[in-house]
Amino acid sequence: MFSPEIEKADRKTIREMQLERLKHIVAYAYERVPMYKERFDAIGLRPEHIKTLKDIEHIPYTTKDDLRDNYPFKLFAVPMKQIIRLHASSGTTGKPVVCGYTRKDLDNWSTCIARILTMAGATDEDIFHVAFGYGLFTGGFGLHYGIEKLGATVVPVSSGNTERQIMLLKDFGATALIATPSYAMYLAETAKKMGVLQDLKLRLVCMGAEASTAEMHRSLQEIFGAFPTENYGLTEVGGPGVSGECREKAGMHINEDMFYPEIANIEAGKTLPEGERGELLITTLTKEGMPVLRYRTKDITSLTYEPCKCGRTTARMARVVGRTDDMLIIRGVNVFPSQIESVLMAMPELGKTYEIIVDRVNYMDTIEVRVEVGDTGLLTDYSKLEELVARIKHKLRVVVQLDVKVKLVEPFSIRRAEGKVKRVTDLRKK
């Protein structure tokens, strides 16, 4: 463990630490961030009213719109001269979300990353190939500095030029890969196509920036022969490092000394108990540059506080099953892309790349899945092709409770993404 005094602390110690830090960060945000002062004053809430962890439920949610409305620096709690790094989201749906970091924030961030890499099984002897983009995106630099804090070697390749990435993986002897799940799969497919899989020394694949399924992890492990883990974070609360999987793969351990998690039913306006699934809320407990209270992540998950077999006692969040804003409503049925992925990845005849097309025809919603086959020979054997399509449609019908049109296509015919993958095209919006 990188920080055993935190990662193995008993629940009482963790709760006491969180309460102390929560009281501080609430008062800090109230005094230094005008938006929070206005929100508190509007409902008659004062920092001194936060006396227990449960009292956090009196604090209004913070949303992505709040962060965009205060673009670029209105949520910063310190003068600009104390901000030594800026990161931002891509801003594809509006103004980008900006996050500012003090020197202490960067040090804490690096510690969080070093912890989750250690959970995955990394040591200071590993060579990390970082295929995240470097720039305003938090992933590249976030993982980079955490790897250095761990004491391992960083190869800051960034994204793009896949064949060159394969060459460097091989020539530099990388033992760990940092990438999105979709790009890790693309690298695996390309290395296999180039005939160099056996020359790679990868033993770890540490993934983030996208949700992934257990089936995707199994597929990656089969191809790469490397142990896959997932980590979680988002720009709004500082980037990756909120949580990560250990070798037990029984949920992602949350860095609870830095982040306070809640699961909420937003419609009902209430916090849910351990084990129940709902939307994850995150409060930053140590952020100096930009404290965030009860941020609505829109990610759907659950929490458990049971000690893990790995020896860690920190809370664990289950793998994210979807987002409230990527849930598709098809003819009144709620469908998450992760449900479809779990079916496709479990079928060995299929490739690992797919896309989902949603449309409206004659006032009726339609959904089509296009997925690559693993063997082009299937495309010329009509009877086998028809039988495979029928099996896929049946499995999807069982999981999503809808009839889904399935189209099988040639390997490498669906465009790959080198950053975050876009699986769904919803033509209804046009």
C-alpha positions, 0 to 999 in steps of 0.5 A: 500500500502507498498510504497504509495509515489511510488505506487501512484505517478503521471506519471511526478514524476515517469518519472523524477525519472526514468530518473535520475536513468537511467542516473546514472545506464548507467554511472555506468555500463559504468564505472564499467562493461567492456562489457558495455563500449566495447558495447558503445565505439563500436557504439560511444555511451557515457553515457552523450548522454542519456538525455531523457528516449527515448534515452535508445533506442540507447543502445544495447540489453543485452541477456542471451548469454551475461550473460552466456559468462561473467560467472561467475562474469564478469558483476559484478560492485563491488568488490566481497567483496561487494557481499553478496549473489549469485543466479543462474538459473538452467543452463539447456541449458548451463552455469547458469546465475549468479546474485550478490547482495550487501546489498542495492540490497537485501534491495531493493529486499525485498521492491519489494516483500513486495509491490507485496504481499501487492498488493495481499492482504497480511498483517503482520498477514498472515502466508506464506507457501513457497513451492519454492525451497531454494537454487540458485533459486531466488524464495525461498529466494526472497519471504522469505525476502520480507515476513519478510520485510512485517512483516508476518510469513514465513514457509520456507518449500521449495519444495518436499514431497507433503503430508508433505506440506499438513500436514504443511499447515493444522497444521500451519494454513497457510493463504497464499501459495507461489508456482509455478502455476503447483505445487499449482494446484498439492497441491490442487489436493492432499489436495482434494484427502486426504480429508483435503481441508476443514481444510485449512485456505488459503486465498491467493495463490501467484504464480510465476516462470511460466506463468499462464492463467486466466483459471488456476487462476479460477480453483485454486480459485474454488478448494482452495477457495483462491484468486490467484495472479501472480508475475513476475521476472527473475534471470537476473534482480534480481529475483521475484519482478519486478511486481505483480497483485493487487486485481483488477487482471488487469495486474501486477504493475511494481516496476517502481522506480527499473525497467524501462520496454519497449516493443520491436519488436526485428526484426524491432529494434524498441520500441512499443507504449502502448498497443501493444504486443511485447517482454519485455525489462527490465533495472535495475535502482538501481542494484549495484551488477550487473546492466543490461541494456535493457535485452531481457526477451523473454517474450511476453506482453504489457504495460499500463500506465492508473491508476488502480482502486486499486489506484496505478499509476504504469505501468502494464504489461499484463499476459505473453502470451508466450515466443519467445523461447517457441513458437511452429511453427507447419506446419507454424502456431505459437502456444503458450502452453498458448493458449492450457492451456486456452482451457483445464482449461476452461473445467470442465470435465478435470483435471488440468494437461496436456502435449504437444507432438510435433513430425515429422512423414513422414516429417509432424509436428504433435501435440498431447495433453495428458490431465487427465480427472476429473472423471475416469468414463469417460474413460469407457463410450466410447460415452461420451469419444468420444464426449468430445474428439471431443469438445476439438479438436474443441475448440483447432482448433478454438484457435490455427488454427490447428487440434490437436490430443487429448488423455485423460488419467487417473487422476494423470497419468501424472508426476507432477513437484515440481519446474518449470513444463515442459509442452512441449516435442518436439521430432523434436529436436531429 
